[in-house]
Amino acid sequence: MRPISRTALGAASAAVLAVTAIGPTAAQPADGAPGAGKRPLVGGEAAGKQPAAPVTVTLVTGDRILVSTDAAGRTAATAMPRADGSQPLVQTRQSGKDLYVYPEGAVGPLAAGKVDHELFNVTGLVRQGYDDAHTGKLPLIAVYDGSVKSPARSHRATPGARRPSPPSGRAT
């Protein structure tokens, strides 16, 4: 009985080795077959794409940031000179695939919780179409807490801001 079980085990092992040796070979396209040599060696289809052209994003502080992505998918940001020729100081932070760029003037309000840090997520702004090539405006929501009492005439709109229209059928 022993020789039969060894024979069966040997045959089963040979069959497994034969299947594993043939499997990967059959999955590879032959030279000259459609798609041969056009796919990247590793990764998916996105890994074979060339990096996107750099885009400029204007932050709420007015600072312009040049955002570029390399072939490996890494994002980099460069602060562009201001209109007066000065170079803004910025801090960057990578969180997953998102790149945040914090100009020096925004650090205090961010730390105090007065400004949302997503306003400085340059990759998120590009994804949402808020880069300079696609829009000239960045929509913001301002919230006033009512703790400051001031005359009504001091509540002027910020230049470039507009008051939203009231819902139809309601008086203002």
VOBA-1610 file (N, C-alpha, C; in pm, whole numbers, padded with zeros to 5 digits, always signed):
BEGIN
Met+00081-00118+00000Met+00000+00000+00000Met+00087+00126+00000Arg+00197+00117+00067Arg+00284+00231+00075Arg+00332+00278-00063Pro+00373+00192-00154Pro+00418+00239-00284Pro+00308+00310-00363Ile+00183+00273-00344Ile+00074+00337-00418Ile+00054+00479-00369Ser+00058+00501-00240Ser+00037+00636-00187Ser+00152+00729-00225Arg+00276+00676-00230Arg+00388+00759-00274Arg+00374+00793-00421Thr+00325+00701-00498Thr+00306+00724-00640Thr+00198+00830-00663Ala+00091+00819-00589Ala-00019+00916-00600Ala+00028+01056-00558Leu+00105+01063-00449Leu+00158+01190-00402Leu+00254+01249-00505Gly+00337+01165-00563Gly+00431+01212-00665Gly+00359+01263-00789Ala+00254+01194-00831Ala+00177+01236-00948Ala+00105+01367-00921Ala+00049+01382-00802Ala-00020+01506-00766Ala+00077+01623-00762Ser+00195+01603-00707Ser+00297+01709-00702Ser+00340+01748-00843Ala+00358+01650-00929Ala+00397+01679-01066Ala+00289+01758-01138Ala+00164+01726-01112Ala+00053+01798-01176Ala+00047+01943-01130Val+00066+01966-01000Val+00066+02102-00945Val+00181+02183-01005Leu+00300+02123-01011Leu+00415+02194-01069Leu+00392+02225-01216Ala+00332+02134-01288Ala+00306+02157-01430Ala+00208+02271-01450Val+00104+02278-01370Val+00004+02385-01382Val+00065+02520-01348Thr+00144+02528-01241Thr+00204+02656-01203Thr+00310+02700-01302Ala+00377+02609-01365Ala+00479+02645-01463Ala+00415+02693-01592Ile+00300+02640-01631Ile+00233+02677-01755Ile+00148+02803-01736Gly+00088+02822-01620Gly-00004+02934-01595Gly+00055+03071-01626Pro+00165+03112-01566Pro+00218+03244-01594Pro+00262+03261-01739Thr+00311+03155-01802Thr+00354+03164-01940Thr+00235+03192-02031Ala+00123+03131-02005Ala+00004+03151-02087Ala-00053+03291-02069Ala-00028+03356-01953Ala-00083+03488-01927Ala-00003+03598-01996Gln+00118+03573-02036Gln+00202+03672-02102Gln+00171+03678-02251Pro+00154+03800-02309Pro+00133+03806-02453Pro+00262+03772-02527Ala+00247+03704-02638Ala+00364+03668-02718Ala+00414+03791-02792Asp+00542+03791-02828Asp+00597+03902-02906Asp+00515+03916-03033Gly+00473+04036-03062Gly+00393+04059-03181Gly+00244+04048-03155Ala+00203+03999-03038Ala+00061+03990-03006Ala+00010+04129-02971Pro-00117+04156-02993Pro-00170+04288-02958Pro-00148+04318-02810Gly-00097+04436-02780Gly-00073+04478-02642Gly+00063+04439-02589Ala+00140+04361-02663Ala+00272+04319-02614Ala+00366+04439-02616Gly+00433+04462-02506Gly+00532+04569-02496Gly+00472+04707-02473Lys+00342+04721-02468Lys+00279+04851-02449Lys+00237+04875-02305Arg+00229+04771-02226Arg+00186+04784-02088Arg+00306+04813-01999Pro+00285+04888-01888Pro+00395+04910-01795Pro+00434+04778-01729Leu+00558+04769-01684Leu+00605+04646-01621Leu+00534+04617-01491Val+00502+04722-01415Val+00431+04703-01288Val+00318+04802-01280Gly+00223+04775-01194Gly+00113+04867-01172Gly+00006+04857-01278Gly-00089+04945-01270Gly-00199+04945-01363Gly-00173+05037-01480Glu-00279+05069-01551Glu-00268+05155-01668Glu-00221+05294-01629Ala-00262+05343-01512Ala-00224+05477-01467Ala-00074+05487-01446Ala-00008+05377-01414Ala+00136+05383-01390Ala+00213+05415-01517Gly+00155+05386-01633Gly+00224+05412-01759Gly+00200+05552-01812Lys+00112+05630-01751Lys+00081+05763-01799Lys+00193+05861-01764Gln+00209+05960-01849Gln+00307+06064-01826Gln+00251+06160-01721Pro+00339+06232-01648Pro+00290+06326-01549Pro+00210+06438-01614Ala+00111+06488-01540Ala+00029+06599-01590Ala+00111+06728-01589Ala+00070+06821-01671Ala+00138+06951-01677Ala+00118+07024-01544Pro+00215+07102-01500Pro+00199+07179-01376Pro+00082+07277-01387Val+00013+07298-01277Val-00098+07393-01272Val-00074+07492-01160Thr-00131+07610-01175Thr-00118+07715-01074Thr-00248+07724-00995Val-00234+07735-00863Val-00349+07751-00773Val-00326+07878-00693Thr-00426+07967-00693Thr-00419+08087-00610Thr-00494+08059-00481Leu-00424+08070-00369Leu-00483+08044-00238Leu-00564+08164-00190Val-00641+08148-00084Val-00722+08258-00029Val-00635+08372+00020Thr-00511+08347+00048Thr-00418+08452+00091Thr-00367+08534-00027Gly-00396+08489-00150Gly-00346+08557-00269Gly-00216+08498-00320Asp-00156+08408-00244Asp-00031+08344-00286Asp-00060+08246-00397Arg+00026+08244-00498Arg+00011+08152-00610Arg+00109+08037-00593Ile+00058+07914-00611Ile+00136+07793-00592Ile+00136+07713-00721Leu+00254+07674-00768Leu+00267+07588-00886Leu+00269+07444-00837Val+00171+07365-00880Val+00155+07225-00836Val+00192+07135-00953Ser+00286+07043-00929Ser+00327+06950-01035Ser+00329+06808-00978Thr+00309+06711-01068Thr+00309+06570-01031Thr+00405+06497-01122Asp+00494+06413-01064Asp+00590+06339-01146Asp+00531+06206-01190Ala+00607+06131-01267Ala+00560+06004-01324Ala+00524+05902-01216Ala+00586+05913-01098Ala+00558+05819-00988Ala+00435+05861-00908Gly+00372+05975-00944Gly+00254+06020-00873Gly+00283+06109-00754Arg+00409+06146-00734Arg+00444+06236-00623Arg+00414+06380-00663Thr+00353+06454-00570Thr+00314+06592-00597Thr+00411+06685-00527Ala+00448+06794-00597Ala+00536+06895-00540Ala+00472+07032-00560Ala+00505+07125-00473Ala+00450+07260-00482Ala+00563+07361-00473Thr+00552+07465-00553Thr+00649+07574-00554Thr+00573+07705-00541Ala+00612+07788-00444Ala+00548+07918-00427Ala+00602+08013-00534Met+00510+08078-00604Met+00545+08172-00709Met+00571+08309-00646Pro+00659+08389-00704Pro+00684+08524-00650Pro+00555+08608-00651Arg+00544+08697-00553Arg+00429+08786-00545Arg+00443+08897-00650Ala+00338+08977-00664Ala+00339+09086-00761Ala+00452+09186-00734Asp+00487+09203-00606Asp+00595+09296-00571Asp+00734+09234-00585Gly+00740+09107-00627Gly+00867+09039-00647Gly+00917+08961-00527Ser+00851+08975-00411Ser+00895+08903-00291Ser+00853+08756-00302Gln+00929+08671-00235Gln+00903+08527-00237Gln+00831+08489-00107Pro+00709+08435-00116Pro+00639+08397+00007Pro+00703+08275+00073Leu+00698+08274+00205Leu+00745+08158+00281Leu+00626+08066+00304Val+00643+07939+00273Val+00534+07843+00289Val+00584+07718+00360Gln+00491+07650+00423Gln+00516+07518+00482Gln+00429+07420+00405Thr+00481+07300+00380Thr+00402+07198+00311Thr+00384+07078+00402Arg+00273+07008+00378Arg+00243+06886+00454Arg+00176+06788+00359Gln+00226+06665+00357Gln+00168+06559+00275Gln+00081+06473+00365Ser-00043+06448+00323Ser-00134+06361+00396Ser-00197+06267+00295Gly-00144+06145+00287Gly-00188+06052+00183Gly-00147+06106+00048Lys-00243+06122-00041Lys-00213+06177-00174Lys-00235+06328-00178Asp-00281+06387-00068Asp-00310+06530-00065Asp-00189+06609-00016Leu-00163+06721-00083Leu-00053+06810-00046Leu-00112+06943+00000Tyr-00076+06983+00120Tyr-00122+07108+00179Tyr-00007+07208+00176Val-00037+07333+00138Val+00063+07439+00135Val+00011+07552+00222Tyr+00086+07584+00329Tyr+00044+07686+00425Tyr+00136+07807+00416Pro+00087+07921+00363Pro+00168+08043+00362Pro+00186+08094+00504Glu+00293+08170+00527Glu+00324+08216+00662Glu+00210+08299+00722Gly+00137+08375+00642Gly+00029+08457+00694Gly-00093+08377+00738Ala-00102+08253+00699Ala-00219+08171+00733Ala-00195+08083+00855Val-00073+08072+00901Val-00041+07980+01011Val-00115+08019+01139Gly-00118+08147+01173Gly-00187+08192+01295Gly-00336+08163+01292Pro-00409+08208+01188Pro-00553+08177+01182Pro-00582+08026+01177Leu-00495+07949+01113Leu-00514+07804+01111Leu-00500+07746+01251Ala-00397+07788+01323Ala-00374+07736+01458Ala-00487+07776+01552Ala-00547+07894+01530Ala-00657+07940+01615Ala-00790+07877+01575Gly-00792+07799+01469Gly-00915+07736+01424Gly-01010+07830+01352Lys-00959+07943+01303Lys-01045+08041+01235Lys-01055+08016+01085Val-00966+07933+01033Val-00963+07905+00890Val-00955+07754+00872Asp-01029+07703+00775Asp-01030+07560+00746Asp-00903+07523+00669His-00833+07422+00715His-00708+07383+00651His-00728+07327+00511Glu-00850+07284+00476Glu-00877+07233+00341Glu-00867+07343+00235Leu-00871+07470+00276Leu-00851+07579+00181Leu-00708+07580+00129Phe-00618+07506+00193Phe-00478+07502+00154Phe-00436+07366+00099Asn-00536+07280+00073Asn-00513+07148+00014Asn-00504+07170-00137Val-00383+07195-00188Val-00368+07233-00329Val-00408+07120-00423Thr-00381+06996-00387Thr-00422+06885-00474Thr-00573+06869-00473Gly-00636+06893-00359Gly-00782+06889-00351Gly-00845+07001-00431Leu-00787+07120-00426Leu-00839+07232-00503Leu-00828+07204-00653Val-00717+07144-00696Val-00700+07109-00837Val-00804+07005-00877Arg-00824+06902-00794Arg-00922+06797-00822Arg-01063+06853-00839Gln-01095+06958-00761Gln-01229+07016-00764Gln-01242+07124-00872Gly-01136+07150-00947Gly-01142+07248-01055Gly-01119+07390-01010Tyr-01055+07412-00896Tyr-01029+07546-00847Tyr-00886+07593-00876Asp-00824+07535-00977Asp-00693+07586-01019Asp-00718+07706-01110Asp-00615+07787-01132Asp-00630+07912-01206Asp-00674+07892-01350Ala-00643+07776-01410Ala-00682+07752-01549Ala-00832+07728-01562His-00898+07685-01456His-01039+07650-01465His-01134+07749-01399Thr-01086+07830-01309Thr-01174+07927-01243Thr-01094+08047-01194Gly-01162+08159-01185Gly-01100+08280-01132Gly-01152+08312-00994Lys-01237+08224-00939Lys-01300+08249-00809Lys-01285+08127-00720Leu-01278+08151-00590Leu-01277+08045-00491Leu-01394+08070-00397Pro-01500+07988-00402Pro-01616+08013-00316Pro-01582+07989-00169Leu-01623+08080-00084Leu-01598+08069+00059Leu-01728+08089+00135Ile-01735+08031+00251Ile-01849+08051+00340Ile-01794+08120+00465Ala-01847+08239+00494Ala-01804+08314+00613Ala-01909+08298+00721Val-01864+08274+00843Val-01954+08258+00956Val-01915+08361+01061Tyr-02016+08437+01107Tyr-01993+08537+01211Tyr-02059+08486+01338Asp-01985+08489+01449Asp-02037+08429+01571Asp-02123+08524+01654Gly-02133+08650+01619Gly-02219+08743+01691Gly-02161+08793+01821Ser-02039+08755+01856Ser-01979+08801+01981Ser-01932+08945+01972Val-01914+08996+01854Val-01869+09134+01835Val-01989+09219+01798Lys-02013+09323+01875Lys-02123+09415+01848Lys-02065+09535+01776Ser-02116+09558+01656Ser-02068+09672+01578Ser-02183+09731+01500Pro-02171+09857+01461Pro-02280+09919+01383Pro-02301+09844+01252Ala-02423+09842+01204Ala-02457+09770+01082Ala-02379+09822+00962Arg-02346+09951+00960Arg-02276+10005+00844Arg-02134+09952+00831Ser-02079+09894+00938Ser-01943+09840+00930Ser-01940+09701+00865His-02059+09642+00842His-02066+09510+00780His-02073+09523+00629Arg-01969+09575+00572Arg-01963+09587+00427Arg-01909+09458+00368Ala-01949+09431+00247Ala-01900+09312+00179Ala-01753+09327+00145Thr-01681+09218+00152Thr-01542+09216+00111Thr-01538+09242-00040Pro-01439+09319-00087Pro-01431+09344-00231Pro-01428+09213-00308Gly-01514+09204-00411Gly-01522+09083-00492Gly-01626+08984-00442Ala-01677+09006-00319Ala-01777+08915-00264Ala-01915+08958-00309Arg-02008+08866-00312Arg-02146+08900-00345Arg-02238+08831-00246Arg-02348+08897-00217Arg-02447+08843-00125Arg-02532+08743-00202Pro-02554+08622-00146Pro-02634+08522-00218Pro-02778+08571-00233Ser-02843+08533-00341Ser-02983+08569-00366Ser-03071+08492-00271Pro-03177+08558-00221Pro-03269+08485-00132Pro-03350+08386-00213Pro-03401+08280-00149Pro-03485+08184-00221Pro-03605+08255-00281Ser-03650+08212-00397Ser-03765+08278-00463Ser-03889+08268-00376Gly-03966+08376-00379Gly-04090+08378-00300Gly-04070+08435-00161Arg-03946+08470-00124Arg-03921+08525+00010Arg-03871+08667-00004Ala-03914+08753+00079Ala-03869+08892+00078Ala-03742+08905+00160Thr-03661+09003+00126Thr-03536+09026+00201Thr-03551+09136+00299
//
